[in-house]
Amino acid sequence: MAIARVEWNVWMAVIGRRLIGIEQWMEFADKPLGMQDGYAGFAKQRRVLESTIVRHLEREGHELVSCGAFEYVETLLRARPVGPLEQWVQWVDASGRAVALRPEMTPSIARMAAPLVSSGQRSLRWSYAERVYRRVAAPTASLQFASGSVRESTQVGVEWIGGSGVLADVRLLELCHSALREAGLAQAHTVLSHARIAPLFLAAVGISQGLVAQLLALLHAGKYVDFEELAGSTPVHGGLLSALRKLRPEQPRSLEDVFVTFGKRVSPSSDLVAAWSELVELAARMRESGLSADMTFDLTFHRDVAYYTGLIFETFAPGVGVPIALGGRYDHLLQQFGAEAPAVGFAFELEQLMEAKGMAIGWSTRAGVASC
Amino acid sequence: MLTVALAKGRTAEDLVPLWRESLLPCPEDVLSSRALVFEVDWPPGERIRFLLAKPMDVPTYVFYGVADLGVVGKDILLEQERAVYELLNLEVARCRLCVAGRPELAAETPQRVATKYPRLAESYFRRQGQVVDLVELGGSIELAAVIGLTDRIFDLVQTGATLAANGLTVFDEVEQISARLIVNRSSYRLKSTEIATVVEGLTAAVRRRRVHA
């Protein structure tokens, strides 16, 4: 019966295309740039996948929360004072305050959690499934870069407010991969690092503060050629990229070994040693938990999100060029919202996850034949 | 399987000898055949696939993950700003990104500029404090200045012979350009062993060329 309905829909579409000329197409209303319509099939599959993950997160003890699509710009700036402002879709509301479509969920979650933490709730395990909006360049469209277009996407994630320590990090990584398995994705790999190690390492070997910022921006963008050129112009004379690559938390002595190559004039700072110890402990705990096979450390991996203070990670699946999940620890973000609590979280990029599933199990977006 | 997207034309022609010097597998007829997809055995028991694509499309194939690696000019990476990782300067397909025009207009304030690189051109002239009309063209950019459609062109210059043959001259060199090895963020993590082998081979070949230069 379902197949007959699909065939009928296909025939109607064919007949419709023949009846409607190109002049008439031009009269149809435009879809705003970057907004995503979800027709039958796609919309249903996205909702099914979203619900599957949310149910799994609920079974694992997370309560679903929600908030509006706008935030005051001041709220977003509390989270990222040096944020990518050009990516935010902003305007002024009736009261004259600047508002923006939320580009991510973490600042909204921090805003919502702070009053509860302040009133004595020490632990919150929340999940969410919401649309987020970022202004992106459109390189293939002539001159659209001047105004940019907005990209709407769906994030399903968790935030653990009050979760501290390496053990919480390991549990979060386990949750990320168990949710992917629940969603039907058999193969995924996570790359991990620590938000503070690359900056502290570069400072410890004698790179000036201004250059550290430039080098970190290049690491974040993966512009390794430019990184090596810039590093080569410093008093350190390069070798920084390969030094960072040699830092292996599974081999605790690798930090000392790398510093030996820079000579006696430099040594790791106490902050760097403390951050390194966290990562070494994480590696050991991951090995005990059987997570090591699906995860690798790479200290050249850096994210440009200022609020991260510890673990950072991205998860990848075959056939999709960008991460399907991103996350990290942000122990000082709640302070910016009037409370104090460690926190860690991650978000799945749902449309990327759908793409990964499609390639993995032959899923099709054609109406009527999709299955999840 | 590892998939490598190569920018057709001069980039691929300059790259293939370097690729062979790096002792990596390369289809015999990749430059002579009209086919767009080639496969050879590598590493043992597996295959490596080469795609020949329009240069402007190479970062797109890599970004979306249908190609793991790509070889493309830095000019296109600067123009598109795709979120792909840039692993290696291959030091082939060298040229210059230049502003050029008819010599008699050199002292005039630029009004209208023909280019394949609207983002870079807009940024360059804005940095100069100049407001110009940009005319985006797909090829033969010199023609726009020759017939008076624009008073400047913003384009790649290799030897300068085409400019000279059309009575144009370089006013400013904006950037030195060469081919780069790029990879998408996912393949960089998921196929790290194969990609490291490619990078090591090419790095050694580039260094050998530097020594013999």
Interface residues (C-beta under 8 A of the other chain):
Chain A: A137 P139 T140 S142 L143 F145 A146 H189 V191 A221 G222 K223 Y224 V225 D226 T296 D298 E314 F316 A317 P318 G319 V320 G321 V322 P323
Chain B: T60 V62 F63 Y64 G65 V66 E79 Q80 E81 R82 A83 V84 Y85 E86 L87 L88 N89 P118 R119 E122 L134 E136 R180 N184 R185 S186 S187 Y188 R189 L190 S192
